[in-house]
């Protein structure tokens, strides 16, 4: 299961993800990302991945999409830092 909390802040949105970013949950996140695009209105977006416990290929594709659209992905745990470093290396 993946829990997604979104809050609007003066200079952007803050997304907090908790759980497994895998399979259908990753697809649901991608759909939510697309739906919320218009509410960002050119503002920044910070995505807190501290509570994410696992990521599959589909989850990585969603994170890569977020990165390519200017989101700041934040994590401090070793696993998620490794995932983010890997995504940054493959970012086109």
Biopython code that builds the backbone (N, CA, C, O; Angstrom):
import numpy as np
from Bio.PDB.StructureBuilder import StructureBuilder

atoms = [
    (1, "UNK", "N", (0.836, -1.170, 0.000)),
    (1, "UNK", "CA", (0.000, 0.000, 0.000)),
    (1, "UNK", "C", (0.886, 1.240, 0.000)),
    (1, "UNK", "O", (1.972, 1.243, 0.579)),
    (2, "UNK", "N", (0.401, 2.300, -0.662)),
    (2, "UNK", "CA", (1.117, 3.569, -0.702)),
    (2, "UNK", "C", (0.184, 4.665, -0.226)),
    (2, "UNK", "O", (-0.922, 4.822, -0.743)),
    (3, "UNK", "N", (0.630, 5.411, 0.748)),
    (3, "UNK", "CA", (-0.130, 6.552, 1.252)),
    (3, "UNK", "C", (0.492, 7.814, 0.686)),
    (3, "UNK", "O", (1.709, 7.993, 0.745)),
    (4, "UNK", "N", (-0.342, 8.694, 0.135)),
    (4, "UNK", "CA", (0.131, 9.942, -0.437)),
    (4, "UNK", "C", (-0.584, 11.111, 0.227)),
    (4, "UNK", "O", (-1.812, 11.197, 0.198)),
    (5, "UNK", "N", (0.193, 12.012, 0.826)),
    (5, "UNK", "CA", (-0.372, 13.212, 1.437)),
    (5, "UNK", "C", (0.168, 14.417, 0.682)),
    (5, "UNK", "O", (1.375, 14.536, 0.474)),
    (6, "UNK", "N", (-0.718, 15.299, 0.278)),
    (6, "UNK", "CA", (-0.332, 16.468, -0.508)),
    (6, "UNK", "C", (-0.784, 17.717, 0.236)),
    (6, "UNK", "O", (-1.938, 17.821, 0.653)),
    (7, "UNK", "N", (0.123, 18.651, 0.397)),
    (7, "UNK", "CA", (-0.249, 19.925, 1.028)),
    (7, "UNK", "C", (0.251, 21.075, 0.166)),
    (7, "UNK", "O", (1.348, 21.027, -0.390)),
    (8, "UNK", "N", (-0.569, 22.100, 0.067)),
    (8, "UNK", "CA", (-0.177, 23.299, -0.659)),
    (8, "UNK", "C", (0.516, 24.249, 0.295)),
    (8, "UNK", "O", (0.050, 24.492, 1.409)),
    (9, "UNK", "N", (1.627, 24.775, -0.158)),
    (9, "UNK", "CA", (2.403, 25.736, 0.608)),
    (9, "UNK", "C", (2.552, 26.989, -0.244)),
    (9, "UNK", "O", (2.304, 26.934, -1.448)),
    (10, "UNK", "N", (2.947, 28.110, 0.336)),
    (10, "UNK", "CA", (3.007, 29.358, -0.430)),
    (10, "UNK", "C", (3.834, 29.283, -1.719)),
    (10, "UNK", "O", (3.483, 29.908, -2.720)),
    (11, "UNK", "N", (4.926, 28.520, -1.694)),
    (11, "UNK", "CA", (5.804, 28.491, -2.861)),
    (11, "UNK", "C", (5.780, 27.171, -3.606)),
    (11, "UNK", "O", (6.619, 26.941, -4.477)),
    (12, "UNK", "N", (4.837, 26.299, -3.280)),
    (12, "UNK", "CA", (4.761, 25.029, -3.981)),
    (12, "UNK", "C", (3.916, 24.017, -3.255)),
    (12, "UNK", "O", (3.174, 24.335, -2.325)),
    (13, "UNK", "N", (4.049, 22.797, -3.702)),
    (13, "UNK", "CA", (3.348, 21.687, -3.062)),
    (13, "UNK", "C", (4.351, 20.806, -2.341)),
    (13, "UNK", "O", (5.528, 20.750, -2.696)),
    (14, "UNK", "N", (3.863, 20.128, -1.330)),
    (14, "UNK", "CA", (4.686, 19.150, -0.616)),
    (14, "UNK", "C", (3.938, 17.827, -0.649)),
    (14, "UNK", "O", (2.790, 17.733, -0.215)),
    (15, "UNK", "N", (4.599, 16.822, -1.165)),
    (15, "UNK", "CA", (4.048, 15.478, -1.224)),
    (15, "UNK", "C", (4.823, 14.622, -0.234)),
    (15, "UNK", "O", (6.052, 14.683, -0.187)),
    (16, "UNK", "N", (4.116, 13.829, 0.553)),
    (16, "UNK", "CA", (4.747, 12.886, 1.468)),
    (16, "UNK", "C", (4.238, 11.499, 1.093)),
    (16, "UNK", "O", (3.035, 11.242, 1.114)),
    (17, "UNK", "N", (5.167, 10.611, 0.750)),
    (17, "UNK", "CA", (4.816, 9.247, 0.354)),
    (17, "UNK", "C", (5.257, 8.280, 1.438)),
    (17, "UNK", "O", (6.348, 8.397, 1.995)),
    (18, "UNK", "N", (4.376, 7.313, 1.730)),
    (18, "UNK", "CA", (4.689, 6.304, 2.737)),
    (18, "UNK", "C", (4.212, 4.945, 2.247)),
    (18, "UNK", "O", (3.067, 4.802, 1.816)),
    (19, "UNK", "N", (5.079, 3.961, 2.311)),
    (19, "UNK", "CA", (4.692, 2.605, 1.934)),
    (19, "UNK", "C", (5.465, 2.106, 0.727)),
    (19, "UNK", "O", (6.613, 2.488, 0.499)),
    (20, "UNK", "N", (4.805, 1.237, -0.047)),
    (20, "UNK", "CA", (5.447, 0.591, -1.189)),
    (20, "UNK", "C", (5.083, 1.293, -2.485)),
    (20, "UNK", "O", (3.904, 1.414, -2.820)),
    (21, "UNK", "N", (6.080, 1.750, -3.208)),
    (21, "UNK", "CA", (5.881, 2.413, -4.502)),
    (21, "UNK", "C", (6.066, 1.357, -5.589)),
    (21, "UNK", "O", (7.074, 1.340, -6.295)),
    (22, "UNK", "N", (5.077, 0.485, -5.705)),
    (22, "UNK", "CA", (5.173, -0.682, -6.577)),
    (22, "UNK", "C", (3.849, -0.918, -7.306)),
    (22, "UNK", "O", (2.778, -0.576, -6.806)),
    (23, "UNK", "N", (3.948, -1.510, -8.500)),
    (23, "UNK", "CA", (2.782, -1.972, -9.239)),
    (23, "UNK", "C", (1.665, -0.960, -9.377)),
    (23, "UNK", "O", (1.879, 0.161, -9.838)),
    (24, "UNK", "N", (0.475, -1.364, -8.975)),
    (24, "UNK", "CA", (-0.703, -0.516, -9.124)),
    (24, "UNK", "C", (-0.593, 0.763, -8.304)),
    (24, "UNK", "O", (-1.113, 1.804, -8.707)),
    (25, "UNK", "N", (0.075, 0.696, -7.163)),
    (25, "UNK", "CA", (0.238, 1.898, -6.341)),
    (25, "UNK", "C", (1.099, 2.931, -7.063)),
    (25, "UNK", "O", (0.852, 4.132, -6.950)),
    (26, "UNK", "N", (2.106, 2.473, -7.802)),
    (26, "UNK", "CA", (2.923, 3.386, -8.603)),
    (26, "UNK", "C", (2.085, 3.986, -9.730)),
    (26, "UNK", "O", (2.193, 5.177, -10.022)),
    (27, "UNK", "N", (1.252, 3.162, -10.360)),
    (27, "UNK", "CA", (0.373, 3.655, -11.431)),
    (27, "UNK", "C", (-0.609, 4.687, -10.879)),
    (27, "UNK", "O", (-0.885, 5.694, -11.531)),
    (28, "UNK", "N", (-1.135, 4.438, -9.678)),
    (28, "UNK", "CA", (-2.046, 5.395, -9.047)),
    (28, "UNK", "C", (-1.338, 6.711, -8.745)),
    (28, "UNK", "O", (-1.912, 7.786, -8.919)),
    (29, "UNK", "N", (-0.076, 6.620, -8.288)),
    (29, "UNK", "CA", (0.692, 7.837, -8.010)),
    (29, "UNK", "C", (0.916, 8.626, -9.293)),
    (29, "UNK", "O", (0.797, 9.851, -9.295)),
    (30, "UNK", "N", (1.236, 7.944, -10.372)),
    (30, "UNK", "CA", (1.447, 8.618, -11.654)),
    (30, "UNK", "C", (0.178, 9.355, -12.075)),
    (30, "UNK", "O", (0.240, 10.497, -12.531)),
    (31, "UNK", "N", (-0.960, 8.706, -11.924)),
    (31, "UNK", "CA", (-2.233, 9.337, -12.279)),
    (31, "UNK", "C", (-2.499, 10.562, -11.400)),
    (31, "UNK", "O", (-2.945, 11.598, -11.894)),
    (32, "UNK", "N", (-2.225, 10.442, -10.103)),
    (32, "UNK", "CA", (-2.423, 11.564, -9.184)),
    (32, "UNK", "C", (-1.480, 12.707, -9.540)),
    (32, "UNK", "O", (-1.873, 13.872, -9.481)),
    (33, "UNK", "N", (-0.241, 12.389, -9.910)),
    (33, "UNK", "CA", (0.739, 13.401, -10.306)),
    (33, "UNK", "C", (0.225, 14.192, -11.514)),
    (33, "UNK", "O", (0.303, 15.420, -11.546)),
    (34, "UNK", "N", (-0.299, 13.468, -12.499)),
    (34, "UNK", "CA", (-0.829, 14.117, -13.699)),
    (34, "UNK", "C", (-2.043, 14.990, -13.363)),
    (34, "UNK", "O", (-2.176, 16.106, -13.865)),
    (35, "UNK", "N", (-2.915, 14.468, -12.514)),
    (35, "UNK", "CA", (-4.125, 15.203, -12.138)),
    (35, "UNK", "C", (-3.788, 16.484, -11.387)),
    (35, "UNK", "O", (-4.435, 17.512, -11.591)),
    (36, "UNK", "N", (-2.785, 16.432, -10.524)),
    (36, "UNK", "CA", (-2.434, 17.584, -9.691)),
    (36, "UNK", "C", (-1.531, 18.594, -10.395)),
    (36, "UNK", "O", (-1.230, 19.650, -9.838)),
    (37, "UNK", "N", (-1.099, 18.280, -11.609)),
    (37, "UNK", "CA", (-0.165, 19.151, -12.331)),
    (37, "UNK", "C", (-0.705, 20.585, -12.445)),
    (37, "UNK", "O", (0.041, 21.544, -12.247)),
    (38, "UNK", "N", (-1.969, 20.727, -12.756)),
    (38, "UNK", "CA", (-2.536, 22.064, -12.942)),
    (38, "UNK", "C", (-2.607, 22.848, -11.635)),
    (38, "UNK", "O", (-2.615, 24.079, -11.666)),
    (39, "UNK", "N", (-2.659, 22.175, -10.495)),
    (39, "UNK", "CA", (-2.745, 22.893, -9.221)),
    (39, "UNK", "C", (-1.402, 23.453, -8.774)),
    (39, "UNK", "O", (-1.345, 24.319, -7.901)),
    (40, "UNK", "N", (-0.325, 22.960, -9.372)),
    (40, "UNK", "CA", (1.000, 23.494, -9.015)),
    (40, "UNK", "C", (1.232, 24.859, -9.641)),
    (40, "UNK", "O", (1.988, 25.668, -9.101)),
    (41, "UNK", "N", (0.601, 25.121, -10.758)),
    (41, "UNK", "CA", (0.652, 26.437, -11.421)),
    (41, "UNK", "C", (2.064, 27.011, -11.503)),
    (41, "UNK", "O", (2.279, 28.180, -11.185)),
    (42, "UNK", "N", (3.021, 26.198, -11.926)),
    (42, "UNK", "CA", (4.385, 26.678, -12.103)),
    (42, "UNK", "C", (5.193, 26.757, -10.821)),
    (42, "UNK", "O", (6.362, 27.142, -10.850)),
    (43, "UNK", "N", (4.592, 26.401, -9.705)),
    (43, "UNK", "CA", (5.317, 26.415, -8.429)),
    (43, "UNK", "C", (6.127, 25.134, -8.291)),
    (43, "UNK", "O", (5.911, 24.173, -9.030)),
    (44, "UNK", "N", (7.040, 25.121, -7.365)),
    (44, "UNK", "CA", (7.867, 23.954, -7.129)),
    (44, "UNK", "C", (7.109, 22.843, -6.426)),
    (44, "UNK", "O", (5.986, 23.030, -5.959)),
    (45, "UNK", "N", (7.743, 21.693, -6.361)),
    (45, "UNK", "CA", (7.146, 20.549, -5.676)),
    (45, "UNK", "C", (8.253, 19.770, -4.982)),
    (45, "UNK", "O", (9.255, 19.402, -5.595)),
    (46, "UNK", "N", (8.054, 19.529, -3.701)),
    (46, "UNK", "CA", (8.996, 18.755, -2.891)),
    (46, "UNK", "C", (8.325, 17.427, -2.547)),
    (46, "UNK", "O", (7.212, 17.405, -2.020)),
    (47, "UNK", "N", (9.005, 16.326, -2.846)),
    (47, "UNK", "CA", (8.442, 14.998, -2.597)),
    (47, "UNK", "C", (9.296, 14.310, -1.535)),
    (47, "UNK", "O", (10.465, 14.002, -1.767)),
    (48, "UNK", "N", (8.700, 14.074, -0.371)),
    (48, "UNK", "CA", (9.377, 13.441, 0.759)),
    (48, "UNK", "C", (9.193, 11.928, 0.646)),
    (48, "UNK", "O", (8.074, 11.423, 0.738)),
    (49, "UNK", "N", (10.286, 11.219, 0.449)),
    (49, "UNK", "CA", (10.258, 9.768, 0.255)),
    (49, "UNK", "C", (10.726, 9.011, 1.489)),
    (49, "UNK", "O", (11.011, 7.816, 1.411)),
    (50, "UNK", "N", (10.807, 9.681, 2.604)),
    (50, "UNK", "CA", (11.351, 9.074, 3.816)),
    (50, "UNK", "C", (10.583, 7.823, 4.244)),
    (50, "UNK", "O", (11.178, 6.887, 4.778)),
    (51, "UNK", "N", (9.287, 7.799, 4.018)),
    (51, "UNK", "CA", (8.478, 6.666, 4.446)),
    (51, "UNK", "C", (8.300, 5.581, 3.400)),
    (51, "UNK", "O", (7.544, 4.634, 3.620)),
    (52, "UNK", "N", (8.985, 5.698, 2.261)),
    (52, "UNK", "CA", (8.863, 4.686, 1.209)),
    (52, "UNK", "C", (9.762, 3.500, 1.565)),
    (52, "UNK", "O", (10.950, 3.659, 1.846)),
    (53, "UNK", "N", (9.160, 2.305, 1.545)),
    (53, "UNK", "CA", (9.901, 1.113, 1.969)),
    (53, "UNK", "C", (10.435, 0.287, 0.810)),
    (53, "UNK", "O", (11.412, -0.442, 0.980)),
    (54, "UNK", "N", (9.815, 0.382, -0.370)),
    (54, "UNK", "CA", (10.315, -0.346, -1.535)),
    (54, "UNK", "C", (9.827, 0.311, -2.816)),
    (54, "UNK", "O", (8.779, 0.956, -2.846)),
    (55, "UNK", "N", (10.614, 0.132, -3.877)),
    (55, "UNK", "CA", (10.306, 0.730, -5.178)),
    (55, "UNK", "C", (10.599, -0.311, -6.251)),
    (55, "UNK", "O", (11.674, -0.912, -6.261)),
    (56, "UNK", "N", (9.634, -0.528, -7.167)),
    (56, "UNK", "CA", (9.893, -1.434, -8.285)),
    (56, "UNK", "C", (10.166, -0.602, -9.542)),
    (56, "UNK", "O", (10.281, 0.621, -9.464)),
    (57, "UNK", "N", (10.268, -1.261, -10.693)),
    (57, "UNK", "CA", (10.573, -0.552, -11.942)),
    (57, "UNK", "C", (9.530, 0.512, -12.274)),
    (57, "UNK", "O", (9.875, 1.613, -12.701)),
    (58, "UNK", "N", (8.260, 0.182, -12.076)),
    (58, "UNK", "CA", (7.189, 1.151, -12.351)),
    (58, "UNK", "C", (7.312, 2.357, -11.417)),
    (58, "UNK", "O", (7.126, 3.498, -11.839)),
    (59, "UNK", "N", (7.623, 2.098, -10.162)),
    (59, "UNK", "CA", (7.829, 3.182, -9.205)),
    (59, "UNK", "C", (8.992, 4.074, -9.602)),
    (59, "UNK", "O", (8.916, 5.296, -9.475)),
    (60, "UNK", "N", (10.065, 3.467, -10.081)),
    (60, "UNK", "CA", (11.220, 4.246, -10.534)),
    (60, "UNK", "C", (10.849, 5.122, -11.725)),
    (60, "UNK", "O", (11.300, 6.263, -11.824)),
    (61, "UNK", "N", (10.021, 4.586, -12.636)),
    (61, "UNK", "CA", (9.589, 5.393, -13.791)),
    (61, "UNK", "C", (8.775, 6.606, -13.342)),
    (61, "UNK", "O", (8.910, 7.692, -13.906)),
    (62, "UNK", "N", (7.936, 6.420, -12.333)),
    (62, "UNK", "CA", (7.137, 7.544, -11.823)),
    (62, "UNK", "C", (8.051, 8.582, -11.181)),
    (62, "UNK", "O", (7.891, 9.780, -11.416)),
    (63, "UNK", "N", (8.998, 8.135, -10.381)),
    (63, "UNK", "CA", (9.936, 9.073, -9.753)),
    (63, "UNK", "C", (10.758, 9.811, -10.801)),
    (63, "UNK", "O", (11.009, 11.008, -10.662)),
    (64, "UNK", "N", (11.175, 9.113, -11.839)),
    (64, "UNK", "CA", (11.938, 9.738, -12.914)),
    (64, "UNK", "C", (11.099, 10.805, -13.618)),
    (64, "UNK", "O", (11.610, 11.868, -13.972)),
    (65, "UNK", "N", (9.821, 10.520, -13.817)),
    (65, "UNK", "CA", (8.907, 11.503, -14.418)),
    (65, "UNK", "C", (8.807, 12.745, -13.523)),
    (65, "UNK", "O", (8.863, 13.876, -14.008)),
    (66, "UNK", "N", (8.661, 12.522, -12.226)),
    (66, "UNK", "CA", (8.588, 13.646, -11.286)),
    (66, "UNK", "C", (9.858, 14.481, -11.355)),
    (66, "UNK", "O", (9.805, 15.710, -11.413)),
    (67, "UNK", "N", (11.004, 13.800, -11.349)),
    (67, "UNK", "CA", (12.292, 14.495, -11.450)),
    (67, "UNK", "C", (12.381, 15.316, -12.727)),
    (67, "UNK", "O", (12.793, 16.475, -12.699)),
    (68, "UNK", "N", (11.996, 14.718, -13.843)),
    (68, "UNK", "CA", (12.111, 15.397, -15.131)),
    (68, "UNK", "C", (11.172, 16.594, -15.230)),
    (68, "UNK", "O", (11.388, 17.491, -16.045)),
    (69, "UNK", "N", (10.133, 16.609, -14.402)),
    (69, "UNK", "CA", (9.196, 17.732, -14.398)),
    (69, "UNK", "C", (9.509, 18.733, -13.291)),
    (69, "UNK", "O", (8.697, 19.602, -12.975)),
    (70, "UNK", "N", (10.707, 18.598, -12.704)),
    (70, "UNK", "CA", (11.191, 19.608, -11.772)),
    (70, "UNK", "C", (10.950, 19.370, -10.301)),
    (70, "UNK", "O", (11.250, 20.242, -9.486)),
    (71, "UNK", "N", (10.419, 18.220, -9.933)),
    (71, "UNK", "CA", (10.188, 17.941, -8.518)),
    (71, "UNK", "C", (11.515, 17.718, -7.793)),
    (71, "UNK", "O", (12.466, 17.179, -8.359)),
    (72, "UNK", "N", (11.557, 18.136, -6.553)),
    (72, "UNK", "CA", (12.708, 17.890, -5.685)),
    (72, "UNK", "C", (12.377, 16.658, -4.857)),
    (72, "UNK", "O", (11.472, 16.697, -4.023)),
    (73, "UNK", "N", (13.100, 15.563, -5.078)),
    (73, "UNK", "CA", (12.864, 14.324, -4.353)),
    (73, "UNK", "C", (13.837, 14.259, -3.182)),
    (73, "UNK", "O", (15.044, 14.429, -3.359)),
    (74, "UNK", "N", (13.306, 14.013, -1.979)),
    (74, "UNK", "CA", (14.112, 14.075, -0.767)),
    (74, "UNK", "C", (14.023, 12.768, 0.011)),
    (74, "UNK", "O", (12.936, 12.240, 0.246)),
    (75, "UNK", "N", (15.180, 12.260, 0.403)),
    (75, "UNK", "CA", (15.247, 11.063, 1.243)),
    (75, "UNK", "C", (16.559, 11.069, 2.004)),
    (75, "UNK", "O", (17.562, 11.583, 1.509)),
    (76, "UNK", "N", (16.562, 10.504, 3.198)),
    (76, "UNK", "CA", (17.813, 10.426, 3.952)),
    (76, "UNK", "C", (18.199, 8.983, 4.286)),
    (76, "UNK", "O", (19.347, 8.723, 4.645)),
    (77, "UNK", "N", (17.268, 8.054, 4.174)),
    (77, "UNK", "CA", (17.599, 6.651, 4.428)),
    (77, "UNK", "C", (18.429, 6.102, 3.276)),
    (77, "UNK", "O", (18.263, 6.507, 2.126)),
    (78, "UNK", "N", (19.315, 5.183, 3.598)),
    (78, "UNK", "CA", (20.274, 4.653, 2.616)),
    (78, "UNK", "C", (19.593, 4.061, 1.384)),
    (78, "UNK", "O", (20.028, 4.329, 0.264)),
    (79, "UNK", "N", (18.547, 3.271, 1.560)),
    (79, "UNK", "CA", (17.887, 2.620, 0.417)),
    (79, "UNK", "C", (17.342, 3.658, -0.565)),
    (79, "UNK", "O", (17.600, 3.577, -1.766)),
    (80, "UNK", "N", (16.599, 4.622, -0.056)),
    (80, "UNK", "CA", (15.998, 5.610, -0.953)),
    (80, "UNK", "C", (17.055, 6.547, -1.537)),
    (80, "UNK", "O", (16.912, 6.997, -2.674)),
    (81, "UNK", "N", (18.100, 6.844, -0.791)),
    (81, "UNK", "CA", (19.180, 7.654, -1.349)),
    (81, "UNK", "C", (19.822, 6.929, -2.522)),
    (81, "UNK", "O", (20.148, 7.547, -3.535)),
    (82, "UNK", "N", (20.003, 5.627, -2.388)),
    (82, "UNK", "CA", (20.563, 4.829, -3.478)),
    (82, "UNK", "C", (19.643, 4.870, -4.701)),
    (82, "UNK", "O", (20.110, 5.052, -5.826)),
    (83, "UNK", "N", (18.338, 4.700, -4.480)),
    (83, "UNK", "CA", (17.371, 4.753, -5.586)),
    (83, "UNK", "C", (17.437, 6.109, -6.276)),
    (83, "UNK", "O", (17.463, 6.176, -7.504)),
    (84, "UNK", "N", (17.465, 7.188, -5.500)),
    (84, "UNK", "CA", (17.510, 8.532, -6.089)),
    (84, "UNK", "C", (18.813, 8.789, -6.839)),
    (84, "UNK", "O", (18.800, 9.405, -7.904)),
    (85, "UNK", "N", (19.926, 8.328, -6.301)),
    (85, "UNK", "CA", (21.209, 8.497, -6.996)),
    (85, "UNK", "C", (21.194, 7.740, -8.322)),
    (85, "UNK", "O", (21.710, 8.225, -9.329)),
    (86, "UNK", "N", (20.615, 6.581, -8.312)),
    (86, "UNK", "CA", (20.491, 5.783, -9.535)),
    (86, "UNK", "C", (19.628, 6.496, -10.564)),
    (86, "UNK", "O", (19.956, 6.512, -11.751)),
    (87, "UNK", "N", (18.533, 7.081, -10.118)),
    (87, "UNK", "CA", (17.638, 7.811, -11.029)),
    (87, "UNK", "C", (18.326, 9.049, -11.595)),
    (87, "UNK", "O", (18.207, 9.341, -12.785)),
    (88, "UNK", "N", (19.038, 9.768, -10.751)),
    (88, "UNK", "CA", (19.755, 10.963, -11.208)),
    (88, "UNK", "C", (20.783, 10.608, -12.273)),
    (88, "UNK", "O", (20.974, 11.348, -13.238)),
    (89, "UNK", "N", (21.442, 9.471, -12.091)),
    (89, "UNK", "CA", (22.447, 9.032, -13.072)),
    (89, "UNK", "C", (21.820, 8.685, -14.415)),
    (89, "UNK", "O", (22.456, 8.832, -15.459)),
    (90, "UNK", "N", (20.562, 8.221, -14.390)),
    (90, "UNK", "CA", (19.881, 7.814, -15.619)),
    (90, "UNK", "C", (18.968, 8.894, -16.187)),
    (90, "UNK", "O", (18.343, 8.700, -17.230)),
    (91, "UNK", "N", (18.892, 10.031, -15.498)),
    (91, "UNK", "CA", (18.014, 11.132, -15.938)),
    (91, "UNK", "C", (18.497, 11.668, -17.276)),
    (91, "UNK", "O", (19.685, 11.925, -17.475)),
    (92, "UNK", "N", (17.541, 11.831, -18.190)),
    (92, "UNK", "CA", (17.892, 12.335, -19.532)),
    (92, "UNK", "C", (17.512, 13.778, -19.650)),
    (92, "UNK", "O", (17.722, 14.388, -20.699)),
]
sb = StructureBuilder()
sb.init_structure("model")
sb.init_model(0)
sb.init_chain("A")
sb.init_seg("    ")
for serial, (resi, resn, name, xyz) in enumerate(atoms, 1):
    if name == "N":
        sb.init_residue(resn, " ", resi, " ")
    sb.init_atom(name, np.array(xyz, "f"), 0.0, 1.0, " ", f" {name:<3s}", serial, name[0])
structure = sb.get_structure()
